[in-house]
């Protein structure tokens, strides 16, 4: 059995929530003026990417939208002050969380 299969399945389950809008996943509606702040997100680096961690990241940052960036994936470079982009590695470990 391929050992990457469980990781792939978890990644798919995380990403399919935002399928209709790329990888952007809006959870709780934020005010229109909401902006993201990545100042307090350092403690999430090294944690496992999951739905629960994503919700905590979004809540802590105040971001209106959460975008997961899987390994070796391309993401748009357009700036959105209300968006949080979270990158993770092949082991589903968060390696960065940044606004924009």
SVG drawing of the C-alpha trace seen along z (x, -y; Angstrom):
<svg xmlns="http://www.w3.org/2000/svg" viewBox="-21 -48 29 50">
<polyline fill="none" stroke="black" stroke-width="0.4" points="0.0,0.0 1.2,-3.4 2.2,-5.3 1.3,-8.7 -2.3,-7.7 -3.5,-8.7 -1.8,-12.1 -3.3,-12.6 -6.8,-11.6 -6.5,-14.1 -5.3,-16.9 -8.3,-16.2 -10.7,-16.4 -9.2,-19.7 -9.3,-21.2 -12.7,-20.0 -14.4,-22.4 -13.4,-25.3 -13.7,-23.6 -16.2,-26.1 -13.9,-29.1 -10.5,-27.5 -8.8,-26.8 -10.4,-29.8 -12.7,-28.7 -14.9,-31.3 -16.1,-30.1 -17.7,-32.7 -18.8,-35.9 -16.6,-38.8 -17.5,-42.5 -16.7,-44.0 -14.0,-46.0 -12.2,-42.9 -8.5,-42.7 -6.1,-39.9 -3.3,-40.2 -0.6,-37.6 1.2,-39.0 0.0,-36.3 0.3,-33.3 3.8,-32.1 2.6,-29.6 0.8,-27.7 4.0,-27.0 4.8,-23.3 1.2,-22.3 -0.7,-19.8 -2.9,-21.3 -6.5,-20.4 -10.0,-21.8 -9.7,-22.7 -6.3,-24.3 -7.6,-26.3 -10.5,-27.6 -8.2,-28.7 -5.8,-30.4 -8.7,-32.2 -10.2,-33.3 -6.8,-34.4 -5.9,-36.4 -9.4,-37.9 -9.2,-36.9 -12.4,-36.6 -11.1,-33.9 -8.7,-31.0 -6.6,-29.6 -4.7,-26.4 -1.5,-26.2 -0.4,-22.5 3.2,-21.6 4.4,-22.4 1.1,-24.2 0.7,-27.5 -1.4,-30.2 -2.4,-33.6 -0.4,-36.6 -3.3,-39.0 -3.4,-40.9 -6.5,-40.5 -6.2,-42.2 -9.0,-39.9 -7.3,-36.6 -5.0,-34.3 -2.8,-31.8 -1.5,-28.8 1.2,-26.7 2.0,-23.1 4.5,-20.4 4.1,-16.8 3.7,-15.7 0.7,-18.2 2.8,-20.4 2.1,-24.1 5.2,-26.0 3.8,-29.5 0.7,-31.6 0.6,-35.0 -2.0,-37.6 -2.7,-39.0"/>
</svg>
